[in-house]
Amino acid sequence: YPNPFNPSTRINFEVLESKDIRLVVYDVQGREVEVLVDSQLSPGFYNVKWNAGSYSSGMYFLRMDSNTGSVSKKLLLVK
């Protein structure tokens, strides 16, 4: 939140059991823009801030991968 955002947003998520988490932002062409998390996390609630001030306005995709699956969300950067 917020979404759309300018220039930064917070990503909140919960980890139910210890696992490797990779949280990555991609542009609309599928290129990796920034890795926000790439580590083993313990159970709990997490809050990651993405400052996109140096990126162009437009749509981005946030993808969270773990050993149990993946989830994707759209992010809209409006400057």
N, C-alpha and C positions, 0 to 999 in steps of 0.2 A: 504494500500500500504506500502511497496512493498509486492508482493506475487509471488514467495516464499520469505521468510524473515529469518533473523538471526540477533540478537536474539529478536528484537522487531518489531512491526508493528503498524501502525495507522489505526484506523477504523473511517471513516468519514460517517456521516449520517445526514439526515434532518428530523425534526419533523414538520409536517404541522399544527397540532393543539395540544393543551395541552392533554397529555395522559400518562398513566403509561407505562413505557418502561422497558423491562428486556432484557439485552444483555449478553449472556452466551457463553462460549467456552466449547465444548465437545470434548472428544477424539474419536477415531474411533470405540470404543466399546460402545459409547453412555453415558459414564460417564461424569458428570459435572466436568470440570477442574477448571474453574474460572468464577465468576460473575463479569462482568465489569461495568454494570449499572443495578440498580434496584430501580427506583424512577419515580416520575411524572416529566415530562419535559415540558417546555414551547415551543412554536413554535420557530424554529431556526435551525442553523447548529451546529453540534457537532463533536468533534474530541476526540476519546478515544485511549490511547496508551496501548497496551498489551505487557509487557515484558515477554517473554517465556524462558528466560535464564535458568530457573531451570527445564524445561521440556525436554523430549526426542525429537529427530528429528522425523518427521512424519507428517501425515495429521491430521488436527483438523477441527472442524466445528464451525462456529460462527452462533448463532441463535438470532434473535431479535424478541421478542414477544410484542404485544400490544393488546389492546382490539379490534382492527380492523383487526388483522391477524398476520402472522409471515413471516419472510424471513430468509433463510439459505444461507451461503457462505462457500466454502472450503478455508482453510488456510494451507499452506505447510511450515513447519518449517524445515530448512536445516541448520545443524551445521557443 
